[in-house]
Amino acid sequence: MYHNEHQVMKAIYDNFYGQINDNGVIPVDLRAPSLVGTVQDDPFDCLIEQKLQQAFPELEVVRSGKLTTPDIIIRDKRTGIIVGLEVKKLIQKPNGTDSRGLTMDYNSCLPCGTALIKMGNAMADIPCYYMYALLSNDSSSIVTFILMHGDFINYDFNLYKKAKVANQTEYNHGPYGEGSVRHRAMYTYPNPLNYKLKCFYTRKVFVAKKFDCENLQISHLATEEVSRYDIYENNFLYNIIDNGKPDQSVEPVLIEDIFADCKARVAKIRTSVSMPVLIK
């Protein structure tokens, strides 16, 4: 029986950590590409759902479906505790690096530590964690596994709610008024699977607020403490928890401005679209 979402997610982390083999990776057996129906039909999401259902019979595990976020909704059958789980995966390049770099696509779904779901005819906001997985180049194993509270990426629930209704379609477009234009926001936010982030790369870790880790009595497993300053100069502390921490008496290493390179990006000047060139 679980009393809060953090207990649920720590149990899930423990389960995946227990699957690490002698090569230091988590083996996975994905559905063959020939059996994948559409782009949105992600076999990795299906696998995670199946693994959770098998490992946690005390939990109700429901996959949301195509183009819906969070990907998976988890509810304790006894206590009614509900938490969302968004699954984000990348596949390693042949040289071992991730396939994205600084940022990754979140498409039109702004990442957030709180998500909206429907319960009957009413809306409800639930806590949300993110599962980041870097798969090996042949997709046979999880090389990097991060189970992270969504607030680590974005804690602004109001911004999240605005993003939910930001996409609009403009009609009567063109000289005949027969066209339409979709104004669809595409969000790119930090990529925790970036191979340059040594605090995450090839590790299997759980990331939550320091306060919540203290309440879970797992602070002794913290290998790093991450200081997250927002644009208003508020400081939020998170612990990176590693069940395999060699010396539990060692204090965690402080990490500041973990995604500094993301903030250093500048907008590029847009030029005219590419067009054919005829040589005179």
PyRosetta script that sets phi, psi and omega in degrees:
from pyrosetta import init, pose_from_sequence

init()
pose = pose_from_sequence("MYHNEHQVMKAIYDNFYGQINDNGVIPVDLRAPSLVGTVQDDPFDCLIEQKLQQAFPELEVVRSGKLTTPDIIIRDKRTGIIVGLEVKKLIQKPNGTDSRGLTMDYNSCLPCGTALIKMGNAMADIPCYYMYALLSNDSSSIVTFILMHGDFINYDFNLYKKAKVANQTEYNHGPYGEGSVRHRAMYTYPNPLNYKLKCFYTRKVFVAKKFDCENLQISHLATEEVSRYDIYENNFLYNIIDNGKPDQSVEPVLIEDIFADCKARVAKIRTSVSMPVLIK")
pose.set_psi(1, 134.7)
pose.set_omega(1, -177.0)
pose.set_phi(2, -112.4)
pose.set_psi(2, 143.9)
pose.set_omega(2, -177.2)
pose.set_phi(3, -105.0)
pose.set_psi(3, -12.6)
pose.set_omega(3, 176.0)
pose.set_phi(4, -158.1)
pose.set_psi(4, 170.2)
pose.set_omega(4, -176.1)
pose.set_phi(5, -65.1)
pose.set_psi(5, -29.0)
pose.set_omega(5, -178.2)
pose.set_phi(6, -68.9)
pose.set_psi(6, -37.0)
pose.set_omega(6, 176.0)
pose.set_phi(7, -63.7)
pose.set_psi(7, -41.1)
pose.set_omega(7, 178.2)
pose.set_phi(8, -60.4)
pose.set_psi(8, -48.6)
pose.set_omega(8, -175.7)
pose.set_phi(9, -70.6)
pose.set_psi(9, -33.9)
pose.set_omega(9, 176.7)
pose.set_phi(10, -66.1)
pose.set_psi(10, -36.6)
pose.set_omega(10, 177.2)
pose.set_phi(11, -65.1)
pose.set_psi(11, -38.8)
pose.set_omega(11, 177.3)
pose.set_phi(12, -65.8)
pose.set_psi(12, -42.4)
pose.set_omega(12, 176.4)
pose.set_phi(13, -59.5)
pose.set_psi(13, -46.0)
pose.set_omega(13, 179.7)
pose.set_phi(14, -58.0)
pose.set_psi(14, -40.0)
pose.set_omega(14, -178.8)
pose.set_phi(15, -64.5)
pose.set_psi(15, -45.5)
pose.set_omega(15, 179.9)
pose.set_phi(16, -69.8)
pose.set_psi(16, -36.8)
pose.set_omega(16, 178.8)
pose.set_phi(17, -61.6)
pose.set_psi(17, -35.7)
pose.set_omega(17, 179.8)
pose.set_phi(18, -69.4)
pose.set_psi(18, -9.7)
pose.set_omega(18, -180.0)
pose.set_phi(19, -93.5)
pose.set_psi(19, -1.4)
pose.set_omega(19, -179.7)
pose.set_phi(20, -64.0)
pose.set_psi(20, 131.0)
pose.set_omega(20, -179.2)
pose.set_phi(21, -93.8)
pose.set_psi(21, -172.1)
pose.set_omega(21, -176.7)
pose.set_phi(22, -66.4)
pose.set_psi(22, -18.1)
pose.set_omega(22, 178.5)
pose.set_phi(23, -89.4)
pose.set_psi(23, 2.6)
pose.set_omega(23, 177.5)
pose.set_phi(24, 78.9)
pose.set_psi(24, 16.8)
pose.set_omega(24, 179.2)
pose.set_phi(25, -124.2)
pose.set_psi(25, 166.6)
pose.set_omega(25, 177.8)
pose.set_phi(26, -104.3)
pose.set_psi(26, 110.0)
pose.set_omega(26, -178.6)
pose.set_phi(27, -65.0)
pose.set_psi(27, 142.7)
pose.set_omega(27, 175.3)
pose.set_phi(28, -135.8)
pose.set_psi(28, 151.2)
pose.set_omega(28, 179.1)
pose.set_phi(29, -124.0)
pose.set_psi(29, 93.2)
pose.set_omega(29, -175.2)
pose.set_phi(30, -84.1)
pose.set_psi(30, 153.4)
pose.set_omega(30, 174.8)
pose.set_phi(31, -59.7)
pose.set_psi(31, 141.8)
pose.set_omega(31, -179.0)
pose.set_phi(32, -60.7)
pose.set_psi(32, 141.4)
pose.set_omega(32, 179.9)
pose.set_phi(33, -53.5)
pose.set_psi(33, -31.7)
pose.set_omega(33, -178.7)
pose.set_phi(34, -66.6)
pose.set_psi(34, -17.2)
pose.set_omega(34, -179.0)
pose.set_phi(35, -99.7)
pose.set_psi(35, 1.3)
pose.set_omega(35, 179.1)
pose.set_phi(36, -82.1)
pose.set_psi(36, 126.1)
pose.set_omega(36, -174.7)
pose.set_phi(37, -76.3)
pose.set_psi(37, -56.5)
pose.set_omega(37, -176.6)
pose.set_phi(38, -134.5)
pose.set_psi(38, 175.9)
pose.set_omega(38, 177.6)
pose.set_phi(39, -60.5)
pose.set_psi(39, -36.3)
pose.set_omega(39, -178.3)
pose.set_phi(40, -78.1)
pose.set_psi(40, -14.0)
pose.set_omega(40, -179.8)
pose.set_phi(41, -83.3)
pose.set_psi(41, 83.5)
pose.set_omega(41, -173.3)
pose.set_phi(42, -89.2)
pose.set_psi(42, 115.7)
pose.set_omega(42, -179.2)
pose.set_phi(43, -64.4)
pose.set_psi(43, -25.7)
pose.set_omega(43, 179.3)
pose.set_phi(44, -69.4)
pose.set_psi(44, -42.2)
pose.set_omega(44, 175.9)
pose.set_phi(45, -58.6)
pose.set_psi(45, -43.4)
pose.set_omega(45, 179.4)
pose.set_phi(46, -62.2)
pose.set_psi(46, -40.9)
pose.set_omega(46, -179.9)
pose.set_phi(47, -63.1)
pose.set_psi(47, -43.5)
pose.set_omega(47, 179.4)
pose.set_phi(48, -62.2)
pose.set_psi(48, -43.8)
pose.set_omega(48, 177.6)
pose.set_phi(49, -57.9)
pose.set_psi(49, -46.7)
pose.set_omega(49, -178.4)
pose.set_phi(50, -64.5)
pose.set_psi(50, -42.3)
pose.set_omega(50, 179.5)
pose.set_phi(51, -61.4)
pose.set_psi(51, -42.6)
pose.set_omega(51, -179.5)
pose.set_phi(52, -67.1)
pose.set_psi(52, -41.2)
pose.set_omega(52, 179.4)
pose.set_phi(53, -62.8)
pose.set_psi(53, -39.1)
pose.set_omega(53, -178.9)
pose.set_phi(54, -72.9)
pose.set_psi(54, -38.8)
pose.set_omega(54, -174.7)
pose.set_phi(55, -82.2)
pose.set_psi(55, -25.1)
pose.set_omega(55, -173.8)
pose.set_phi(56, -129.5)
pose.set_psi(56, 75.8)
pose.set_omega(56, 179.3)
pose.set_phi(57, -63.6)
pose.set_psi(57, -19.0)
pose.set_omega(57, 179.2)
pose.set_phi(58, -78.8)
pose.set_psi(58, -6.7)
pose.set_omega(58, -179.7)
pose.set_phi(59, -111.0)
pose.set_psi(59, 142.1)
pose.set_omega(59, 170.5)
pose.set_phi(60, -88.3)
pose.set_psi(60, 120.5)
pose.set_omega(60, -176.9)
pose.set_phi(61, -118.8)
pose.set_psi(61, 118.1)
pose.set_omega(61, -175.6)
pose.set_phi(62, -128.0)
pose.set_psi(62, 126.9)
pose.set_omega(62, 175.5)
pose.set_phi(63, -84.0)
pose.set_psi(63, 134.8)
pose.set_omega(63, -171.5)
pose.set_phi(64, -70.3)
pose.set_psi(64, -31.9)
pose.set_omega(64, -177.1)
pose.set_phi(65, 110.9)
pose.set_psi(65, 179.3)
pose.set_omega(65, -174.5)
pose.set_phi(66, -65.2)
pose.set_psi(66, 140.1)
pose.set_omega(66, 173.3)
pose.set_phi(67, 55.9)
pose.set_psi(67, 32.4)
pose.set_omega(67, 179.2)
pose.set_phi(68, -128.1)
pose.set_psi(68, 141.3)
pose.set_omega(68, 179.6)
pose.set_phi(69, -129.2)
pose.set_psi(69, 145.8)
pose.set_omega(69, -4.7)
pose.set_phi(70, -66.1)
pose.set_psi(70, 157.7)
pose.set_omega(70, -177.4)
pose.set_phi(71, -63.0)
pose.set_psi(71, -38.0)
pose.set_omega(71, -175.1)
pose.set_phi(72, -133.1)
pose.set_psi(72, 136.6)
pose.set_omega(72, 175.2)
pose.set_phi(73, -111.2)
pose.set_psi(73, 131.4)
pose.set_omega(73, -177.4)
pose.set_phi(74, -121.2)
pose.set_psi(74, 130.6)
pose.set_omega(74, 179.4)
pose.set_phi(75, -134.2)
pose.set_psi(75, 131.2)
pose.set_omega(75, 174.7)
pose.set_phi(76, -71.6)
pose.set_psi(76, 122.8)
pose.set_omega(76, -175.7)
pose.set_phi(77, -65.6)
pose.set_psi(77, -24.3)
pose.set_omega(77, -177.5)
pose.set_phi(78, -93.4)
pose.set_psi(78, -48.8)
pose.set_omega(78, -174.4)
pose.set_phi(79, -92.2)
pose.set_psi(79, -18.6)
pose.set_omega(79, -178.4)
pose.set_phi(80, 81.7)
pose.set_psi(80, 4.1)
pose.set_omega(80, 177.2)
pose.set_phi(81, -59.2)
pose.set_psi(81, 130.9)
pose.set_omega(81, -178.9)
pose.set_phi(82, -121.6)
pose.set_psi(82, 138.8)
pose.set_omega(82, 175.7)
pose.set_phi(83, -146.3)
pose.set_psi(83, 142.6)
pose.set_omega(83, 177.0)
pose.set_phi(84, -93.6)
pose.set_psi(84, 153.2)
pose.set_omega(84, 177.4)
pose.set_phi(85, -134.8)
pose.set_psi(85, 115.5)
pose.set_omega(85, 175.5)
pose.set_phi(86, -98.8)
pose.set_psi(86, 129.8)
pose.set_omega(86, -176.2)
pose.set_phi(87, -104.5)
pose.set_psi(87, 123.5)
pose.set_omega(87, 178.7)
pose.set_phi(88, -125.4)
pose.set_psi(88, 124.4)
pose.set_omega(88, -178.9)
pose.set_phi(89, -129.5)
pose.set_psi(89, 150.8)
pose.set_omega(89, 170.8)
pose.set_phi(90, -132.8)
pose.set_psi(90, 160.5)
pose.set_omega(90, 178.1)
pose.set_phi(91, -113.8)
pose.set_psi(91, 134.2)
pose.set_omega(91, -179.8)
pose.set_phi(92, -60.8)
pose.set_psi(92, 146.3)
pose.set_omega(92, 167.7)
pose.set_phi(93, -75.7)
pose.set_psi(93, 164.9)
pose.set_omega(93, 178.7)
pose.set_phi(94, -55.6)
pose.set_psi(94, -28.6)
pose.set_omega(94, -179.5)
pose.set_phi(95, -84.8)
pose.set_psi(95, 1.7)
pose.set_omega(95, 175.7)
pose.set_phi(96, 97.3)
pose.set_psi(96, -12.2)
pose.set_omega(96, 179.9)
pose.set_phi(97, -78.3)
pose.set_psi(97, 166.0)
pose.set_omega(97, 176.7)
pose.set_phi(98, -78.0)
pose.set_psi(98, 168.3)
pose.set_omega(98, -173.5)
pose.set_phi(99, -95.6)
pose.set_psi(99, 6.9)
pose.set_omega(99, -177.0)
pose.set_phi(100, -123.9)
pose.set_psi(100, -49.6)
pose.set_omega(100, -177.2)
pose.set_phi(101, 101.5)
pose.set_psi(101, -133.3)
pose.set_omega(101, -173.3)
pose.set_phi(102, -59.4)
pose.set_psi(102, -45.6)
pose.set_omega(102, -173.6)
pose.set_phi(103, -124.9)
pose.set_psi(103, 166.9)
pose.set_omega(103, 173.3)
pose.set_phi(104, -135.2)
pose.set_psi(104, 160.9)
pose.set_omega(104, -179.2)
pose.set_phi(105, -78.6)
pose.set_psi(105, 130.5)
pose.set_omega(105, 170.4)
pose.set_phi(106, -111.1)
pose.set_psi(106, 8.3)
pose.set_omega(106, 179.2)
pose.set_phi(107, 54.9)
pose.set_psi(107, -133.1)
pose.set_omega(107, -178.5)
pose.set_phi(108, -92.4)
pose.set_psi(108, 6.9)
pose.set_omega(108, -177.6)
pose.set_phi(109, -104.9)
pose.set_psi(109, 99.4)
pose.set_omega(109, 179.6)
pose.set_phi(110, -62.1)
pose.set_psi(110, 125.5)
pose.set_omega(110, 179.7)
pose.set_phi(111, -64.7)
pose.set_psi(111, 147.0)
pose.set_omega(111, -179.5)
pose.set_phi(112, -165.8)
pose.set_psi(112, 152.7)
pose.set_omega(112, 177.9)
pose.set_phi(113, -80.2)
pose.set_psi(113, -1.8)
pose.set_omega(113, 174.4)
pose.set_phi(114, -132.3)
pose.set_psi(114, 136.9)
pose.set_omega(114, -178.0)
pose.set_phi(115, -129.3)
pose.set_psi(115, 156.4)
pose.set_omega(115, 177.3)
pose.set_phi(116, -99.3)
pose.set_psi(116, 135.6)
pose.set_omega(116, 172.7)
pose.set_phi(117, -136.3)
pose.set_psi(117, 164.9)
pose.set_omega(117, 175.3)
pose.set_phi(118, -99.2)
pose.set_psi(118, 134.2)
pose.set_omega(118, 174.4)
pose.set_phi(119, -125.4)
pose.set_psi(119, 98.1)
pose.set_omega(119, -173.0)
pose.set_phi(120, 71.1)
pose.set_psi(120, -124.2)
pose.set_omega(120, 178.6)
pose.set_phi(121, -97.5)
pose.set_psi(121, 2.7)
pose.set_omega(121, -175.1)
pose.set_phi(122, -112.2)
pose.set_psi(122, 154.6)
pose.set_omega(122, 174.3)
pose.set_phi(123, -91.6)
pose.set_psi(123, 146.2)
pose.set_omega(123, 177.6)
pose.set_phi(124, -139.1)
pose.set_psi(124, 142.4)
pose.set_omega(124, 175.2)
pose.set_phi(125, -100.9)
pose.set_psi(125, 133.9)
pose.set_omega(125, -176.5)
pose.set_phi(126, -128.5)
pose.set_psi(126, 153.3)
pose.set_omega(126, 174.7)
pose.set_phi(127, -66.9)
pose.set_psi(127, 152.4)
pose.set_omega(127, -176.1)
pose.set_phi(128, -138.6)
pose.set_psi(128, 130.3)
pose.set_omega(128, 173.3)
pose.set_phi(129, -107.3)
pose.set_psi(129, 160.9)
pose.set_omega(129, 178.2)
pose.set_phi(130, -121.2)
pose.set_psi(130, 131.6)
pose.set_omega(130, 174.6)
pose.set_phi(131, -103.1)
pose.set_psi(131, 111.7)
pose.set_omega(131, 177.6)
pose.set_phi(132, -101.8)
pose.set_psi(132, 126.4)
pose.set_omega(132, -178.4)
pose.set_phi(133, -132.3)
pose.set_psi(133, 125.8)
pose.set_omega(133, 172.3)
pose.set_phi(134, -100.7)
pose.set_psi(134, 113.6)
pose.set_omega(134, -179.1)
pose.set_phi(135, -87.3)
pose.set_psi(135, 151.8)
pose.set_omega(135, 175.1)
pose.set_phi(136, -62.4)
pose.set_psi(136, 163.8)
pose.set_omega(136, -175.9)
pose.set_phi(137, -57.7)
pose.set_psi(137, -30.8)
pose.set_omega(137, 178.2)
pose.set_phi(138, -95.9)
pose.set_psi(138, 8.1)
pose.set_omega(138, 177.7)
pose.set_phi(139, 58.3)
pose.set_psi(139, 29.6)
pose.set_omega(139, -179.8)
pose.set_phi(140, -97.3)
pose.set_psi(140, -7.6)
pose.set_omega(140, -178.0)
pose.set_phi(141, -157.5)
pose.set_psi(141, 159.4)
pose.set_omega(141, 174.2)
pose.set_phi(142, -94.5)
pose.set_psi(142, 117.9)
pose.set_omega(142, -178.0)
pose.set_phi(143, -87.3)
pose.set_psi(143, -45.3)
pose.set_omega(143, 176.2)
pose.set_phi(144, -118.9)
pose.set_psi(144, 131.2)
pose.set_omega(144, -180.0)
pose.set_phi(145, -131.4)
pose.set_psi(145, 119.8)
pose.set_omega(145, -179.5)
pose.set_phi(146, -129.4)
pose.set_psi(146, 121.9)
pose.set_omega(146, 173.5)
pose.set_phi(147, -108.8)
pose.set_psi(147, 107.0)
pose.set_omega(147, -165.5)
pose.set_phi(148, -125.3)
pose.set_psi(148, 137.5)
pose.set_omega(148, 173.2)
pose.set_phi(149, -65.1)
pose.set_psi(149, 134.2)
pose.set_omega(149, -175.8)
pose.set_phi(150, -61.4)
pose.set_psi(150, -24.8)
pose.set_omega(150, 178.9)
pose.set_phi(151, -63.1)
pose.set_psi(151, -21.5)
pose.set_omega(151, 178.0)
pose.set_phi(152, -60.6)
pose.set_psi(152, -32.5)
pose.set_omega(152, 179.6)
pose.set_phi(153, -92.8)
pose.set_psi(153, -43.5)
pose.set_omega(153, 178.8)
pose.set_phi(154, -159.3)
pose.set_psi(154, 124.0)
pose.set_omega(154, 180.0)
pose.set_phi(155, -102.5)
pose.set_psi(155, -3.5)
pose.set_omega(155, -172.8)
pose.set_phi(156, -82.8)
pose.set_psi(156, 95.5)
pose.set_omega(156, -178.3)
pose.set_phi(157, -68.5)
pose.set_psi(157, -33.2)
pose.set_omega(157, 178.1)
pose.set_phi(158, -64.6)
pose.set_psi(158, -39.6)
pose.set_omega(158, 176.4)
pose.set_phi(159, -63.8)
pose.set_psi(159, -40.2)
pose.set_omega(159, 177.6)
pose.set_phi(160, -60.2)
pose.set_psi(160, -44.3)
pose.set_omega(160, -178.4)
pose.set_phi(161, -66.9)
pose.set_psi(161, -36.5)
pose.set_omega(161, 176.2)
pose.set_phi(162, -63.9)
pose.set_psi(162, -39.0)
pose.set_omega(162, -179.2)
pose.set_phi(163, -65.5)
pose.set_psi(163, -28.9)
pose.set_omega(163, -178.4)
pose.set_phi(164, -63.3)
pose.set_psi(164, -26.6)
pose.set_omega(164, -177.1)
pose.set_phi(165, -118.2)
pose.set_psi(165, 16.3)
pose.set_omega(165, -175.7)
pose.set_phi(166, -78.0)
pose.set_psi(166, -28.2)
pose.set_omega(166, -176.6)
pose.set_phi(167, -75.1)
pose.set_psi(167, 128.7)
pose.set_omega(167, -179.0)
pose.set_phi(168, -137.7)
pose.set_psi(168, 158.6)
pose.set_omega(168, 176.9)
pose.set_phi(169, -118.9)
pose.set_psi(169, 130.7)
pose.set_omega(169, 179.0)
pose.set_phi(170, -99.0)
pose.set_psi(170, 125.5)
pose.set_omega(170, -178.2)
pose.set_phi(171, -105.4)
pose.set_psi(171, 179.6)
pose.set_omega(171, -179.2)
pose.set_phi(172, 57.6)
pose.set_psi(172, 39.3)
pose.set_omega(172, -177.3)
pose.set_phi(173, -92.4)
pose.set_psi(173, 144.6)
pose.set_omega(173, 176.5)
pose.set_phi(174, 94.7)
pose.set_psi(174, 169.2)
pose.set_omega(174, -174.5)
pose.set_phi(175, -63.5)
pose.set_psi(175, -23.6)
pose.set_omega(175, 178.8)
pose.set_phi(176, -102.2)
pose.set_psi(176, -2.0)
pose.set_omega(176, 179.7)
pose.set_phi(177, 68.1)
pose.set_psi(177, 23.4)
pose.set_omega(177, -174.9)
pose.set_phi(178, -104.4)
pose.set_psi(178, -6.2)
pose.set_omega(178, -176.6)
pose.set_phi(179, -96.7)
pose.set_psi(179, 175.9)
pose.set_omega(179, 175.8)
pose.set_phi(180, -147.3)
pose.set_psi(180, 157.0)
pose.set_omega(180, 180.0)
pose.set_phi(181, -129.2)
pose.set_psi(181, 126.5)
pose.set_omega(181, 176.5)
pose.set_phi(182, -91.7)
pose.set_psi(182, 119.8)
pose.set_omega(182, 175.2)
pose.set_phi(183, -97.2)
pose.set_psi(183, 95.8)
pose.set_omega(183, -173.5)
pose.set_phi(184, -118.3)
pose.set_psi(184, 117.3)
pose.set_omega(184, 177.7)
pose.set_phi(185, -70.7)
pose.set_psi(185, 138.3)
pose.set_omega(185, 177.1)
pose.set_phi(186, -123.5)
pose.set_psi(186, 112.4)
pose.set_omega(186, -173.4)
pose.set_phi(187, -94.5)
pose.set_psi(187, 129.7)
pose.set_omega(187, 169.9)
pose.set_phi(188, -118.2)
pose.set_psi(188, 121.9)
pose.set_omega(188, -179.0)
pose.set_phi(189, -125.6)
pose.set_psi(189, 174.3)
pose.set_omega(189, -175.4)
pose.set_phi(190, -51.7)
pose.set_psi(190, 147.5)
pose.set_omega(190, 180.0)
pose.set_phi(191, -108.1)
pose.set_psi(191, 99.0)
pose.set_omega(191, 179.3)
pose.set_phi(192, -63.3)
pose.set_psi(192, -15.9)
pose.set_omega(192, -179.5)
pose.set_phi(193, -86.3)
pose.set_psi(193, 2.9)
pose.set_omega(193, 177.5)
pose.set_phi(194, -56.2)
pose.set_psi(194, 125.7)
pose.set_omega(194, -175.0)
pose.set_phi(195, -64.2)
pose.set_psi(195, -16.8)
pose.set_omega(195, 179.6)
pose.set_phi(196, -78.1)
pose.set_psi(196, -14.4)
pose.set_omega(196, 179.0)
pose.set_phi(197, -86.1)
pose.set_psi(197, 91.2)
pose.set_omega(197, -174.0)
pose.set_phi(198, -66.1)
pose.set_psi(198, -20.4)
pose.set_omega(198, 178.2)
pose.set_phi(199, -71.6)
pose.set_psi(199, -14.0)
pose.set_omega(199, -179.8)
pose.set_phi(200, -119.6)
pose.set_psi(200, -37.3)
pose.set_omega(200, -169.5)
pose.set_phi(201, -58.3)
pose.set_psi(201, 125.8)
pose.set_omega(201, -179.8)
pose.set_phi(202, 66.1)
pose.set_psi(202, 10.1)
pose.set_omega(202, 179.6)
pose.set_phi(203, -99.9)
pose.set_psi(203, 168.6)
pose.set_omega(203, 176.1)
pose.set_phi(204, -126.4)
pose.set_psi(204, 101.1)
pose.set_omega(204, -168.2)
pose.set_phi(205, -134.1)
pose.set_psi(205, 163.3)
pose.set_omega(205, 177.5)
pose.set_phi(206, -119.3)
pose.set_psi(206, 130.0)
pose.set_omega(206, -175.9)
pose.set_phi(207, -123.0)
pose.set_psi(207, 119.6)
pose.set_omega(207, 179.9)
pose.set_phi(208, -146.5)
pose.set_psi(208, 168.4)
pose.set_omega(208, 179.0)
pose.set_phi(209, -62.5)
pose.set_psi(209, 144.6)
pose.set_omega(209, -177.7)
pose.set_phi(210, -55.3)
pose.set_psi(210, -42.3)
pose.set_omega(210, -179.2)
pose.set_phi(211, -60.0)
pose.set_psi(211, -42.9)
pose.set_omega(211, -179.6)
pose.set_phi(212, -68.9)
pose.set_psi(212, -35.7)
pose.set_omega(212, 176.8)
pose.set_phi(213, -65.1)
pose.set_psi(213, -37.0)
pose.set_omega(213, 177.0)
pose.set_phi(214, -64.4)
pose.set_psi(214, -42.1)
pose.set_omega(214, 179.0)
pose.set_phi(215, -66.5)
pose.set_psi(215, -30.7)
pose.set_omega(215, 177.2)
pose.set_phi(216, -80.1)
pose.set_psi(216, -8.0)
pose.set_omega(216, -178.9)
pose.set_phi(217, 59.5)
pose.set_psi(217, 45.2)
pose.set_omega(217, 178.8)
pose.set_phi(218, -124.0)
pose.set_psi(218, 14.3)
pose.set_omega(218, -177.3)
pose.set_phi(219, -60.0)
pose.set_psi(219, -27.0)
pose.set_omega(219, -179.9)
pose.set_phi(220, -67.9)
pose.set_psi(220, -13.5)
pose.set_omega(220, 178.8)
pose.set_phi(221, -95.7)
pose.set_psi(221, 2.5)
pose.set_omega(221, -178.8)
pose.set_phi(222, -75.8)
pose.set_psi(222, 123.5)
pose.set_omega(222, 177.5)
pose.set_phi(223, -97.3)
pose.set_psi(223, -28.0)
pose.set_omega(223, 177.2)
pose.set_phi(224, -138.1)
pose.set_psi(224, 150.0)
pose.set_omega(224, 172.0)
pose.set_phi(225, -117.8)
pose.set_psi(225, 121.8)
pose.set_omega(225, -174.6)
pose.set_phi(226, -104.2)
pose.set_psi(226, 123.9)
pose.set_omega(226, 177.5)
pose.set_phi(227, -93.6)
pose.set_psi(227, 118.0)
pose.set_omega(227, -178.3)
pose.set_phi(228, -112.7)
pose.set_psi(228, 99.8)
pose.set_omega(228, 176.1)
pose.set_phi(229, -88.0)
pose.set_psi(229, 128.7)
pose.set_omega(229, 176.4)
pose.set_phi(230, -89.9)
pose.set_psi(230, -177.8)
pose.set_omega(230, -175.7)
pose.set_phi(231, -70.8)
pose.set_psi(231, -9.9)
pose.set_omega(231, 178.3)
pose.set_phi(232, -100.5)
pose.set_psi(232, 9.2)
pose.set_omega(232, 180.0)
pose.set_phi(233, 70.2)
pose.set_psi(233, 21.6)
pose.set_omega(233, 170.7)
pose.set_phi(234, -83.3)
pose.set_psi(234, 138.7)
pose.set_omega(234, -178.2)
pose.set_phi(235, -110.4)
pose.set_psi(235, 125.9)
pose.set_omega(235, 178.3)
pose.set_phi(236, -117.3)
pose.set_psi(236, 130.1)
pose.set_omega(236, -177.4)
pose.set_phi(237, -104.0)
pose.set_psi(237, 133.2)
pose.set_omega(237, 178.3)
pose.set_phi(238, -124.9)
pose.set_psi(238, 149.0)
pose.set_omega(238, 174.6)
pose.set_phi(239, -107.1)
pose.set_psi(239, 138.0)
pose.set_omega(239, 168.9)
pose.set_phi(240, -96.3)
pose.set_psi(240, 113.3)
pose.set_omega(240, -175.6)
pose.set_phi(241, -98.4)
pose.set_psi(241, 130.5)
pose.set_omega(241, 178.8)
pose.set_phi(242, -129.6)
pose.set_psi(242, 113.9)
pose.set_omega(242, -179.9)
pose.set_phi(243, -60.9)
pose.set_psi(243, -20.1)
pose.set_omega(243, -179.1)
pose.set_phi(244, -98.3)
pose.set_psi(244, 20.6)
pose.set_omega(244, 180.0)
pose.set_phi(245, -56.4)
pose.set_psi(245, 121.6)
pose.set_omega(245, -174.2)
pose.set_phi(246, -62.1)
pose.set_psi(246, -48.0)
pose.set_omega(246, -177.3)
pose.set_phi(247, -123.2)
pose.set_psi(247, 103.9)
pose.set_omega(247, -174.5)
pose.set_phi(248, -73.5)
pose.set_psi(248, -6.1)
pose.set_omega(248, 178.2)
pose.set_phi(249, -87.6)
pose.set_psi(249, -11.4)
pose.set_omega(249, -177.9)
pose.set_phi(250, -78.0)
pose.set_psi(250, 133.8)
pose.set_omega(250, 178.8)
pose.set_phi(251, -69.4)
pose.set_psi(251, 146.2)
pose.set_omega(251, 179.7)
pose.set_phi(252, -66.4)
pose.set_psi(252, 149.2)
pose.set_omega(252, 178.4)
pose.set_phi(253, -81.0)
pose.set_psi(253, 134.0)
pose.set_omega(253, -179.9)
pose.set_phi(254, -81.2)
pose.set_psi(254, 130.3)
pose.set_omega(254, 175.6)
pose.set_phi(255, -118.5)
pose.set_psi(255, 127.3)
pose.set_omega(255, 178.8)
pose.set_phi(256, -118.2)
pose.set_psi(256, 145.9)
pose.set_omega(256, 176.2)
pose.set_phi(257, 51.6)
pose.set_psi(257, 54.2)
pose.set_omega(257, -173.7)
pose.set_phi(258, -60.9)
pose.set_psi(258, -31.7)
pose.set_omega(258, -179.7)
pose.set_phi(259, -110.1)
pose.set_psi(259, 38.9)
pose.set_omega(259, -177.0)
pose.set_phi(260, -57.1)
pose.set_psi(260, -38.1)
pose.set_omega(260, -177.8)
pose.set_phi(261, -65.9)
pose.set_psi(261, -27.5)
pose.set_omega(261, 176.5)
pose.set_phi(262, -67.6)
pose.set_psi(262, -40.3)
pose.set_omega(262, 179.9)
pose.set_phi(263, -71.2)
pose.set_psi(263, -22.4)
pose.set_omega(263, -177.7)
pose.set_phi(264, -79.3)
pose.set_psi(264, -7.9)
pose.set_omega(264, -179.9)
pose.set_phi(265, -66.3)
pose.set_psi(265, 147.3)
pose.set_omega(265, 176.8)
pose.set_phi(266, -126.9)
pose.set_psi(266, 152.6)
pose.set_omega(266, -179.3)
pose.set_phi(267, -68.4)
pose.set_psi(267, 139.6)
pose.set_omega(267, 177.3)
pose.set_phi(268, -90.5)
pose.set_psi(268, 145.5)
pose.set_omega(268, 177.8)
pose.set_phi(269, -71.6)
pose.set_psi(269, 125.2)
pose.set_omega(269, -179.4)
pose.set_phi(270, -80.6)
pose.set_psi(270, 132.0)
pose.set_omega(270, 176.3)
pose.set_phi(271, -110.4)
pose.set_psi(271, 177.7)
pose.set_omega(271, 179.0)
pose.set_phi(272, -62.4)
pose.set_psi(272, 152.1)
pose.set_omega(272, -178.4)
pose.set_phi(273, -63.4)
pose.set_psi(273, 155.2)
pose.set_omega(273, 179.0)
pose.set_phi(274, -63.6)
pose.set_psi(274, 147.1)
pose.set_omega(274, -177.9)
pose.set_phi(275, -147.7)
pose.set_psi(275, 159.0)
pose.set_omega(275, 179.3)
pose.set_phi(276, -62.6)
pose.set_psi(276, 149.4)
pose.set_omega(276, 178.8)
pose.set_phi(277, -123.4)
pose.set_psi(277, 125.6)
pose.set_omega(277, 175.3)
pose.set_phi(278, -101.6)
pose.set_psi(278, 130.7)
pose.set_omega(278, 178.2)
pose.set_phi(279, -84.4)
pose.set_psi(279, 129.2)
pose.set_omega(279, -179.2)
pose.set_phi(280, -64.9)
pose.dump_pdb("model.pdb")
